[in-house]
Amino acid sequence: MARRDMIDDLVDIRHPLPRAEEMPEGDEDVYTDWSHEVARERDTYERDLRMREEHEEGDWDPLLAEIHTARQEMRAAEERMRMLVAFGREFIKPQPYQLKQLAEATGMSISGTRSSYTVDEVAAVARRIGRQPRFRTDDTGE
């Protein structure tokens, strides 16, 4: 049997193999499709890591590279969440989503939700959806 290395372990962490017990009974076709998709993702990911290991100059470390990637993904998810909250508060008409609803969805406090986005994020949402935010007549937050 071939010796396992860190890349093999990173593949298992990043793209775990599906377990049959995770699928509801009677969904064998879905499980098969899911398994094939995960196998393709695992192969692509492993090939990418091995190519980088072979061609990167210096002290490239696959674990540190994966941690860096995870951090970038977290930042992107946080930015997307701020933009979604901004959309829910500033663009939904006639009434915005209540802070309480958004706080529950984000896992933040109401006050944290209120201050979770900036005018820059509101502007970014406006650019992406092609319309301006609704006009607020008050600043009560509800």
Sequence and secondary structure as in RCSB ss.txt:
>XXXX:A:sequence
MARRDMIDDLVDIRHPLPRAEEMPEGDEDVYTDWSHEVARERDTYERDLRMREEHEEGDWDPLLAEIHTARQEMR
AAEERMRMLVAFGREFIKPQPYQLKQLAEATGMSISGTRSSYTVDEVAAVARRIGRQPRFRTDDTGE
>XXXX:A:secstr
     HHHHHHHHHS    GGGS TT HHHHHHHHHHHHHHHHHHHHHHHHHHHH  SS  HHHHHHHHHHHHHH
HHHHHHHHHHHHHHHT SSS   HHHHHHHHT  HHHHHTS  HHHHHHHHHHHTS     S  S  
